[in-house]
Amino acid sequence: MSDWLIYRGSGEPHGGLREKLPEPPPWRTFNRSGDDATRRLGELARAVSYRPDDEEIELVNAALYLRRPLLVTGKPGTGKSTLAHSVARELGLGRVLSWPITSKSDRLEGLYQYDAIARLQDASLRQSEGRDAADLDIGRYIRLGPLGTALLPQHLPRVLLIDELDKSDIDLPNDLLTLFEEGKYEIRELSRIAADQPTANVQTHDGESTVEIRDGKVCCEAFPLIIITSNGERDFPPPFLRRCLRLQLKPPSKDRLNDIVRAHLGRNAAETAADLLDRFVSLRNNGDLATDQLLNAIYLASRHAWPGDREKLVSEVMQYLNTSEQQ
């Protein structure tokens, strides 16, 4: 046990973290390089290791052909959001534009943000310095949201992940219908001044570039592949459902789980932890478990010699997602 422990609870400082902390799991690797310090290499690991079934493949292709959003429903941990990363990587469509939904999310949040307060502060500062504030570039104060960036005119579609739409306000699904149909929107702050300033350069959601907007209007050239996830916690209105293709993700089978473990952790890990996979499948029949929990257990057992017995590992790591369920 003492060889495994990094934090010992003794209250005595020591250098065990630097000496003993191993490399993280592939899906929990972070990247400090580049302009985006929060970019996760784990996204790549998930995309590479994702194993879709035939129905998933068919419906993704149907969404691409029809230029329709794909509404993906399933229990937590079934790979709903990972599907977006898998498609983007395989088709070379760049980084996924992600819009995580909360109860406060609205249509405008997805399209763009205008920082009027910052512009006013900068104008006041210029005036206090005796400089002209009239020539402030309004584009500096506008940043496109994930949906707004996805609808920019470009030759190839971007992949947009609208994650957990069932958390949204009741009106948001209907508010998105016109955007899904027409593939265009207006930045009112720019259209109001279009006669005097017909173009403006604004920042994209991913922060990797700026883009020129003319007359305050944006219209897509290639409709994005929009993958909308839902945990099935609410019903969506029929007009919204009519505009989407629907995919119900089932929990992965034992064979598919084995493929996922091999892709993430290698053949040896899958073979040495076969009993944990069997135990996971058995427990999943009685309650909700996520594939991440299985990977966590196998990672600890195969890479770092979990000091307790297998049952203890299962009870610690494979706890049901619904706290009312008991193992």
SULLIN-V102844 format. One record per pair of residues at least 12 apart in sequence whose C-alpha atoms are under 10 Angstrom apart, sorted by the first residue. I is the first residue (numbers start at 1). J is the second residue. D is the distance in Angstrom with one decimal. If there is no record, write none. Layout:
BEGIN
((I;J;D) (I;J;D))
END
This chain:
BEGIN
((1;305;9.4) (1;306;8.4) (1;307;5.5) (1;308;8.2) (2;307;9.0) (3;20;9.2) (3;305;9.7) (3;307;9.0) (4;20;8.6) (4;21;9.9) (4;304;7.4) (4;305;7.5) (4;306;7.4) (4;307;7.0) (5;17;9.7) (5;20;8.8) (5;21;9.7) (5;306;9.9) (5;307;9.3) (6;18;9.4) (6;19;9.0) (6;20;6.8) (6;21;7.3) (22;303;9.1) (22;304;8.6) (24;42;10.0) (24;299;9.5) (25;42;8.5) (25;45;9.6) (25;264;8.4) (25;265;8.3) (25;295;9.0) (25;296;8.3) (25;299;7.2) (25;300;9.5) (25;303;9.6) (26;41;7.8) (26;42;5.9) (26;43;9.2) (26;44;8.9) (26;45;6.0) (26;46;8.2) (26;264;6.8) (26;265;8.0) (26;299;9.9) (27;40;8.5) (27;41;7.5) (27;42;4.0) (27;43;6.9) (27;44;8.2) (27;45;5.7) (27;46;6.3) (27;47;9.8) (27;49;9.8) (27;264;8.0) (27;292;9.2) (27;295;9.5) (27;296;10.0) (28;40;7.8) (28;41;7.8) (28;42;5.4) (28;43;8.8) (28;45;8.9) (28;46;9.8) (29;41;5.4) (29;42;5.1) (29;43;8.7) (29;44;9.6) (29;45;8.7) (30;42;6.7) (30;43;9.3) (35;207;8.5) (35;208;7.9) (36;206;8.5) (36;207;8.1) (36;208;8.4) (39;95;9.9) (43;82;7.9) (43;85;6.9) (43;86;9.0) (43;89;9.8) (43;95;9.3) (43;96;9.4) (44;82;9.7) (44;85;7.5) (44;86;8.3) (44;89;7.9) (44;95;9.7) (45;82;9.9) (45;85;9.6) (45;86;9.6) (45;263;8.9) (45;264;7.3) (46;79;9.1) (46;81;9.8) (46;82;6.3) (46;83;8.9) (46;85;7.5) (46;86;7.5) (46;260;9.5) (46;263;9.3) (46;264;8.0) (47;81;9.9) (47;82;6.3) (47;83;7.4) (47;84;8.2) (47;85;5.1) (47;86;4.1) (47;87;7.9) (47;88;8.4) (47;89;6.8) (47;90;8.5) (48;82;9.7) (48;85;8.7) (48;86;6.7) (48;87;10.0) (48;89;8.0) (48;90;8.7) (48;260;9.9) (48;263;7.8) (48;264;8.7) (49;82;9.5) (49;86;8.4) (49;259;8.4) (49;260;6.1) (49;261;8.5) (49;262;8.5) (49;263;5.0) (49;264;6.1) (49;265;9.7) (50;79;7.8) (50;82;7.0) (50;83;7.2) (50;85;8.9) (50;86;6.5) (50;87;9.8) (50;256;9.8) (50;259;9.0) (50;260;6.8) (50;263;8.1) (50;264;9.1) (51;79;9.2) (51;82;9.8) (51;83;8.9) (51;86;8.8) (51;252;9.2) (51;256;7.2) (51;257;9.0) (51;259;7.5) (51;260;6.8) (51;263;9.0) (52;79;8.9) (52;82;9.9) (52;83;7.7) (52;86;8.9) (52;249;9.6) (52;252;9.3) (52;256;8.9) (53;249;9.4) (53;250;9.8) (53;252;9.0) (53;256;8.8) (55;247;8.1) (55;248;9.3) (55;249;9.1) (56;72;9.4) (56;83;8.7) (56;247;7.1) (56;248;8.8) (56;249;7.9) (57;83;9.7) (57;87;9.4) (58;247;10.0) (59;72;9.9) (59;245;7.4) (59;246;7.9) (59;247;7.1) (60;83;9.1) (60;84;9.5) (60;87;8.2) (60;225;8.7) (60;226;10.0) (60;227;9.0) (60;245;9.0) (60;246;9.9) (60;247;9.0) (61;87;9.9) (61;225;10.0) (62;245;8.1) (63;224;9.8) (63;225;7.1) (63;226;8.4) (63;227;9.1) (63;244;8.4) (63;245;6.8) (63;246;9.5) (64;157;9.2) (64;223;8.9) (64;224;8.5) (64;225;6.5) (64;226;9.3) (65;225;9.9) (66;223;9.7) (66;225;9.9) (66;244;9.9) (66;245;9.3) (67;157;9.6) (67;180;9.2) (67;181;9.7) (67;222;8.6) (67;223;6.0) (67;224;7.4) (67;225;7.0) (67;226;8.7) (67;243;10.0) (67;244;9.6) (67;245;10.0) (68;180;7.7) (68;181;8.9) (68;223;8.3) (68;224;8.6) (68;225;7.3) (68;226;7.4) (68;227;9.3) (68;242;10.0) (68;243;6.7) (68;244;5.8) (68;245;6.7) (69;160;9.4) (69;161;10.0) (69;162;9.9) (69;180;7.7) (69;223;9.6) (69;224;8.4) (69;225;6.5) (69;226;4.7) (69;227;5.9) (69;228;7.1) (69;241;9.7) (69;243;7.2) (69;244;5.0) (69;245;6.3) (69;246;8.6) (70;161;9.8) (70;225;7.9) (70;226;6.2) (70;227;4.9) (70;228;6.0) (70;229;8.4) (70;241;9.8) (70;243;9.1) (70;244;5.5) (70;245;4.8) (70;246;5.8) (70;247;7.1) (71;162;9.3) (71;165;9.4) (71;226;8.4) (71;227;6.1) (71;228;4.7) (71;229;5.9) (71;230;7.4) (71;240;10.0) (71;241;8.3) (71;243;9.6) (71;244;6.1) (71;245;6.0) (71;246;4.8) (71;247;6.1) (71;248;8.4) (72;163;9.7) (72;164;9.5) (72;227;6.9) (72;228;5.9) (72;229;4.8) (72;230;6.2) (72;231;8.6) (72;232;9.3) (72;244;9.7) (72;245;8.5) (72;246;6.1) (72;247;4.8) (72;248;5.9) (72;249;6.9) (73;164;9.2) (73;166;10.0) (73;228;8.4) (73;229;5.8) (73;230;4.8) (73;231;5.7) (73;232;6.0) (73;233;9.5) (73;246;7.7) (73;247;6.2) (73;248;4.9) (73;249;6.0) (73;250;8.9) (74;229;8.1) (74;230;6.8) (74;231;5.4) (74;232;6.6) (74;233;9.9) (74;247;8.5) (74;248;5.8) (74;249;4.9) (74;250;6.5) (74;251;8.0) (75;230;8.5) (75;231;5.6) (75;232;7.6) (75;233;9.7) (75;248;9.4) (75;249;7.7) (75;250;7.8) (75;251;7.6) (75;288;7.6) (75;289;8.7) (75;290;8.1) (75;321;10.0) (76;230;9.2) (76;231;6.6) (76;232;9.9) (76;251;9.3) (76;288;8.1) (76;289;7.8) (76;290;6.1) (76;291;8.8) (76;292;9.6) (76;321;8.5) (77;231;10.0) (77;251;8.3) (77;252;9.7) (77;288;9.2) (77;289;7.4) (77;290;4.1) (77;291;5.4) (77;292;6.5) (77;293;8.6) (77;321;9.9) (78;231;10.0) (78;249;6.6) (78;250;6.9) (78;251;5.6) (78;252;7.0) (78;289;9.2) (78;290;6.6) (78;291;6.7) (78;292;9.0) (79;229;9.8) (79;249;8.0) (79;250;9.5) (79;251;8.9) (79;252;9.2) (79;290;9.1) (79;291;8.3) (79;292;9.5) (80;161;9.6) (80;163;8.7) (80;164;9.5) (80;227;8.6) (80;228;8.6) (80;229;6.1) (80;230;8.2) (80;231;9.1) (80;247;9.6) (80;248;9.4) (80;249;7.3) (81;98;9.3) (81;161;7.0) (81;162;8.7) (81;163;7.0) (81;164;9.1) (81;227;8.0) (81;228;8.4) (81;229;6.8) (81;230;9.7) (82;161;9.5) (83;161;9.4) (83;227;8.3) (83;229;10.0) (84;96;7.0) (84;97;9.4) (84;98;9.4) (84;159;6.8) (84;160;7.6) (84;161;6.5) (84;162;9.8) (84;225;8.7) (84;226;8.5) (84;227;6.5) (84;228;9.3) (84;229;9.9) (85;97;9.6) (85;159;8.2) (85;160;9.6) (85;161;8.8) (87;159;8.0) (87;225;9.2) (88;157;9.6) (88;158;7.8) (88;159;6.2) (88;160;9.4) (88;225;9.1) (89;159;9.8) (91;156;9.9) (91;159;10.0) (92;156;9.4) (92;158;9.5) (93;156;7.1) (93;157;6.9) (93;158;5.8) (93;159;6.8) (93;224;9.9) (93;225;9.7) (94;156;9.9) (94;157;9.4) (94;158;7.1) (94;159;7.9) (95;158;8.1) (95;159;7.6) (95;160;9.2) (95;206;8.6) (96;146;9.2) (96;150;9.5) (96;158;7.2) (96;159;5.2) (96;160;5.9) (96;161;6.8) (96;206;9.3) (96;225;9.9) (97;145;9.0) (97;146;5.4) (97;147;7.8) (97;148;10.0) (97;149;8.0) (97;150;7.2) (97;158;7.5) (97;159;6.2) (97;160;4.7) (97;161;6.1) (97;162;8.6) (97;205;7.8) (97;206;7.3) (97;226;9.5) (98;110;9.8) (98;145;9.3) (98;146;6.2) (98;147;8.5) (98;150;9.9) (98;159;8.6) (98;160;5.9) (98;161;4.8) (98;162;6.3) (98;163;7.2) (98;205;9.3) (98;206;9.3) (98;227;9.7) (99;145;8.1) (99;146;5.9) (99;147;7.5) (99;160;7.6) (99;161;6.0) (99;162;4.9) (99;163;6.1) (99;164;9.1) (99;165;9.5) (99;228;9.5) (100;146;9.6) (100;161;7.9) (100;162;6.1) (100;163;4.8) (100;164;6.8) (100;165;8.1) (100;167;9.5) (100;168;9.8) (100;229;9.8) (101;162;6.9) (101;163;5.9) (101;164;5.9) (101;165;5.8) (101;166;8.2) (101;167;6.3) (101;168;6.1) (101;169;9.3) (101;172;9.9) (101;229;9.9) (102;163;9.2) (102;164;8.1) (102;165;7.9) (102;166;8.8) (102;167;5.5) (102;168;5.4) (102;169;8.0) (103;165;9.2) (103;166;8.9) (103;167;5.6) (103;168;4.4) (103;169;5.2) (103;170;8.8) (103;172;9.6) (104;167;9.0) (104;168;6.8) (104;169;6.7) (104;172;9.7) (105;165;9.4) (105;167;9.0) (105;168;6.3) (105;169;7.1) (105;172;7.7) (106;168;8.0) (106;169;7.7) (106;171;8.4) (106;172;6.0) (106;173;9.4) (106;175;8.2) (106;176;9.2) (107;145;9.8) (107;147;8.8) (107;148;9.8) (107;171;9.5) (107;172;6.6) (107;173;9.0) (107;174;9.7) (107;175;6.4) (107;176;6.7) (107;179;9.4) (108;144;9.7) (108;145;8.3) (108;147;9.3) (108;148;9.0) (108;175;9.7) (108;187;9.6) (109;144;8.8) (109;145;6.3) (109;146;8.6) (109;147;8.6) (109;148;9.0) (110;144;7.9) (110;145;4.8) (110;146;5.7) (110;147;4.9) (110;148;6.3) (110;149;8.9) (110;150;9.9) (110;162;9.3) (110;176;9.7) (110;205;9.6) (111;143;8.9) (111;144;5.9) (111;145;4.7) (111;146;6.7) (111;147;5.2) (111;148;4.0) (111;149;7.4) (111;150;9.1) (111;151;8.9) (111;179;9.9) (111;185;8.1) (111;186;9.1) (111;187;8.6) (111;205;9.3) (112;142;6.9) (112;143;5.6) (112;144;4.0) (112;145;4.5) (112;146;8.1) (112;147;8.2) (112;148;6.1) (112;149;8.5) (112;186;9.8) (112;187;7.8) (112;202;9.7) (112;203;9.6) (112;204;9.0) (112;205;8.4) (113;141;8.1) (113;142;5.7) (113;143;5.4) (113;144;6.3) (113;145;6.9) (113;148;9.8) (113;187;9.5) (113;205;9.8) (114;138;9.0) (114;139;8.9) (114;140;9.2) (114;141;5.7) (114;142;4.6) (114;143;6.7) (114;144;8.7) (114;187;9.2) (114;188;9.9) (114;189;8.0) (115;138;9.4) (115;140;8.9) (115;141;5.2) (115;142;6.5) (115;143;8.5) (116;138;9.2) (116;141;7.1) (116;142;8.9) (116;189;9.8) (117;141;9.2) (118;140;9.7) (118;141;7.2) (119;133;9.7) (119;136;8.0) (119;137;9.0) (119;138;7.6) (119;140;8.5) (119;141;6.5) (119;142;9.9) (120;133;9.4) (120;136;9.9) (122;136;8.3) (123;135;9.4) (123;136;7.4) (137;197;9.7) (137;200;7.8) (137;201;8.7) (137;202;9.7) (138;189;8.4) (138;190;7.9) (138;193;9.8) (138;197;9.6) (138;200;7.3) (138;201;8.5) (138;202;8.5) (139;189;9.5) (139;190;8.3) (139;199;8.9) (139;200;5.3) (139;201;5.2) (139;202;4.7) (139;203;7.7) (139;210;9.3) (139;211;9.6) (139;212;9.0) (139;213;9.0) (140;200;8.7) (140;201;7.4) (140;202;6.2) (140;203;7.5) (140;210;9.6) (141;201;9.9) (141;202;7.7) (141;203;8.6) (142;187;9.2) (142;189;9.0) (142;190;9.4) (142;200;9.5) (142;201;8.7) (142;202;5.6) (142;203;6.7) (142;204;9.0) (143;201;9.7) (143;202;5.9) (143;203;4.8) (143;204;5.9) (143;205;6.4) (143;206;9.5) (143;207;8.5) (143;210;9.0) (144;187;9.5) (144;202;7.2) (144;203;6.2) (144;204;5.0) (144;205;5.1) (144;206;8.8) (144;207;9.2) (144;210;9.6) (144;211;9.6) (145;203;9.3) (145;204;7.2) (145;205;5.0) (145;206;8.6) (146;159;9.8) (146;160;7.1) (146;161;8.6) (146;162;8.8) (146;204;8.1) (146;205;5.5) (146;206;7.8) (147;159;9.8) (147;160;7.0) (147;161;9.0) (147;162;8.6) (147;179;9.3) (147;205;8.6) (147;224;9.1) (147;226;9.1) (148;179;9.9) (148;183;9.8) (148;184;8.8) (148;185;8.0) (148;186;9.7) (148;187;9.7) (148;204;8.2) (148;205;7.9) (148;218;8.2) (148;219;9.6) (148;220;9.6) (149;203;9.1) (149;204;5.8) (149;205;6.0) (149;206;8.3) (149;211;9.4) (149;218;9.5) (149;220;9.5) (149;224;9.7) (150;183;9.6) (150;204;9.4) (150;205;9.0) (150;220;8.0) (150;222;9.3) (150;223;8.1) (150;224;6.0) (150;225;8.7) (150;226;8.8) (151;179;9.0) (151;180;9.8) (151;183;6.4) (151;184;6.8) (151;185;8.4) (151;218;7.2) (151;219;6.4) (151;220;4.7) (151;221;7.9) (151;222;8.0) (151;223;6.8) (151;224;6.7) (152;183;9.1) (152;184;8.5) (152;185;9.8) (152;204;9.3) (152;211;8.7) (152;212;9.9) (152;213;9.2) (152;217;9.9) (152;218;6.2) (152;219;6.3) (152;220;5.0) (152;221;7.4) (152;222;8.5) (152;223;9.0) (152;224;9.2) (153;183;9.8) (153;184;9.5) (153;218;7.4) (153;219;6.1) (153;220;4.2) (153;221;4.5) (153;222;6.7) (153;223;8.7) (153;224;9.9) (154;219;9.7) (154;220;6.9) (154;221;5.6) (154;222;6.2) (154;223;9.0) (154;224;9.6) (155;220;9.2) (155;221;6.5) (155;222;5.9) (155;223;9.5) (156;221;8.2) (156;222;5.8) (156;223;8.4) (156;224;8.2) (156;225;10.0) (157;220;8.9) (157;221;8.2) (157;222;5.0) (157;223;5.8) (157;224;4.5) (157;225;6.4) (157;226;9.5) (158;222;8.2) (158;223;8.0) (158;224;4.9) (158;225;6.3) (158;226;8.4) (159;223;9.5) (159;224;5.8) (159;225;4.8) (159;226;6.0) (159;227;7.5) (160;224;6.7) (160;225;6.2) (160;226;4.8) (160;227;6.2) (160;228;8.3) (161;225;8.5) (161;226;6.0) (161;227;5.0) (161;228;6.0) (161;229;7.7) (162;226;7.2) (162;227;6.2) (162;228;4.7) (162;229;6.4) (162;230;9.1) (163;227;8.0) (163;228;5.9) (163;229;5.0) (163;230;7.2) (163;231;9.6) (164;228;7.2) (164;229;5.0) (164;230;4.7) (164;231;6.6) (164;232;9.1) (164;233;9.5) (165;228;6.8) (165;229;6.3) (165;230;5.7) (165;231;8.5) (165;232;9.6) (165;233;9.7) (165;234;9.4) (165;236;9.4) (166;228;9.7) (166;229;8.2) (166;230;5.6) (166;231;7.0) (166;232;7.2) (166;233;6.2) (166;234;5.9) (166;235;8.0) (166;236;8.1) (167;230;8.4) (167;231;9.1) (167;233;8.3) (167;234;8.6) (170;234;9.6) (170;235;9.9) (170;236;8.6) (170;237;9.4) (171;236;9.9) (171;237;9.6) (173;236;7.2) (173;237;7.7) (173;239;9.1) (173;240;6.3) (173;241;9.2) (174;236;8.9) (174;237;7.5) (174;238;9.5) (174;239;7.5) (174;240;6.2) (174;241;9.9) (175;240;9.3) (176;240;8.2) (177;239;7.8) (177;240;6.5) (177;241;9.9) (177;242;9.9) (177;243;7.7) (179;219;9.9) (180;223;8.8) (180;224;9.6) (180;226;9.3) (180;240;9.4) (180;243;7.6) (180;244;9.2) (181;223;9.9) (181;243;8.1) (182;219;8.2) (182;220;8.8) (182;223;9.5) (183;218;8.5) (183;219;5.9) (183;220;5.7) (183;221;8.5) (183;222;9.0) (183;223;6.7) (183;224;8.9) (184;217;7.6) (184;218;5.5) (184;219;4.1) (184;220;6.2) (184;221;9.6) (184;223;9.8) (185;216;8.7) (185;217;6.2) (185;218;5.5) (185;219;6.6) (185;220;9.2) (186;213;9.9) (186;215;8.8) (186;216;5.7) (186;217;4.6) (186;218;6.1) (186;219;8.7) (187;213;8.9) (187;214;9.9) (187;215;8.7) (187;216;5.0) (187;217;6.2) (187;218;7.8) (188;215;9.4) (188;216;6.5) (188;217;8.5) (189;216;7.4) (190;213;8.4) (190;214;8.4) (190;215;6.5) (190;216;4.5) (190;217;8.2) (191;213;9.7) (191;214;8.5) (191;215;5.2) (191;216;4.2) (191;217;7.1) (192;215;8.5) (192;216;7.9) (193;215;8.0) (193;216;8.5) (194;214;7.8) (194;215;4.9) (194;216;6.8) (194;217;9.8) (195;215;7.9) (196;215;9.8) (197;214;8.9) (197;215;7.9) (197;216;9.6) (198;213;8.3) (198;214;5.6) (198;215;5.0) (198;216;7.7) (199;212;6.5) (199;213;5.5) (199;214;4.5) (199;215;6.1) (199;216;7.5) (199;217;9.9) (200;212;5.6) (200;213;5.4) (200;214;6.7) (200;215;8.4) (200;216;8.1) (201;213;6.1) (201;214;8.9) (226;244;9.5) (227;244;9.6) (227;245;9.7) (227;246;10.0) (228;244;9.1) (228;245;10.0) (228;246;9.5) (229;247;9.5) (230;248;9.6) (232;248;9.5) (251;281;9.9) (251;284;9.0) (251;288;9.5) (251;289;9.1) (251;290;8.5) (251;291;8.5) (252;281;9.6) (252;290;9.9) (252;291;8.2) (253;281;8.3) (254;277;7.7) (254;278;7.9) (254;280;9.3) (254;281;6.9) (255;277;10.0) (257;270;9.6) (257;277;7.8) (257;280;9.9) (257;281;9.2) (257;291;7.7) (257;294;8.9) (257;295;9.4) (258;270;6.6) (258;271;9.0) (258;274;8.5) (258;277;7.6) (260;291;8.8) (260;295;8.7) (261;273;9.6) (261;277;9.1) (261;291;9.3) (261;292;9.9) (261;294;8.4) (261;295;6.6) (261;298;8.2) (261;299;9.3) (262;295;10.0) (264;295;8.1) (264;299;9.4) (265;295;8.2) (265;298;8.4) (265;299;7.2) (265;302;8.9) (265;303;9.2) (268;302;8.3) (269;295;9.9) (269;298;7.0) (269;299;7.7) (269;301;8.6) (269;302;5.6) (269;303;7.9) (270;295;9.8) (270;298;7.8) (270;299;9.7) (270;302;8.6) (271;302;9.6) (272;298;8.7) (272;301;8.7) (272;302;6.9) (273;294;9.9) (273;297;8.9) (273;298;6.1) (273;299;9.1) (273;301;7.3) (273;302;6.9) (273;310;9.7) (274;298;9.0) (275;298;9.8) (275;310;8.7) (276;294;7.5) (276;295;9.7) (276;297;7.6) (276;298;7.0) (276;301;9.1) (276;310;7.6) (276;311;9.1) (276;313;9.1) (276;314;7.6) (276;318;9.8) (277;294;7.0) (277;295;9.2) (277;297;9.3) (277;298;8.3) (279;294;9.4) (279;310;9.7) (279;311;9.2) (279;314;8.0) (279;318;9.5) (280;293;8.7) (280;294;6.6) (280;297;9.7) (280;314;8.1) (280;318;7.5) (281;294;9.4) (283;314;9.6) (283;318;8.5) (283;319;9.3) (283;320;8.6) (283;326;9.9) (283;327;7.3) (284;318;9.5) (284;320;8.4) (284;327;9.8) (286;320;9.0) (286;325;8.2) (286;326;8.7) (286;327;8.0) (287;319;9.4) (287;320;6.2) (287;321;7.8) (287;322;7.4) (287;323;9.7) (287;324;9.6) (287;325;6.5) (287;326;8.2) (287;327;8.4) (288;318;9.8) (288;319;8.8) (288;320;5.5) (288;321;5.5) (288;322;6.5) (288;323;9.7) (288;325;8.5) (289;318;7.0) (289;319;7.3) (289;320;5.5) (289;321;6.0) (289;322;8.6) (290;318;8.5) (290;319;9.5) (290;320;8.6) (290;321;7.8) (291;318;9.6) (292;317;9.8) (292;318;9.4) (293;314;9.3) (293;316;10.0) (293;317;6.2) (293;318;5.6) (293;319;8.2) (293;320;9.6) (293;321;9.9) (294;314;8.9) (294;317;8.0) (294;318;7.0) (295;317;9.7) (295;318;10.0) (296;313;9.9) (296;317;7.2) (296;318;8.8) (297;310;9.3) (297;313;6.7) (297;314;7.1) (297;316;8.8) (297;317;6.1) (297;318;7.5) (298;313;9.4) (298;314;9.9) (298;317;9.9) (300;313;8.6) (300;317;9.7) (301;313;8.1) (314;327;9.8) (315;327;7.9))
END
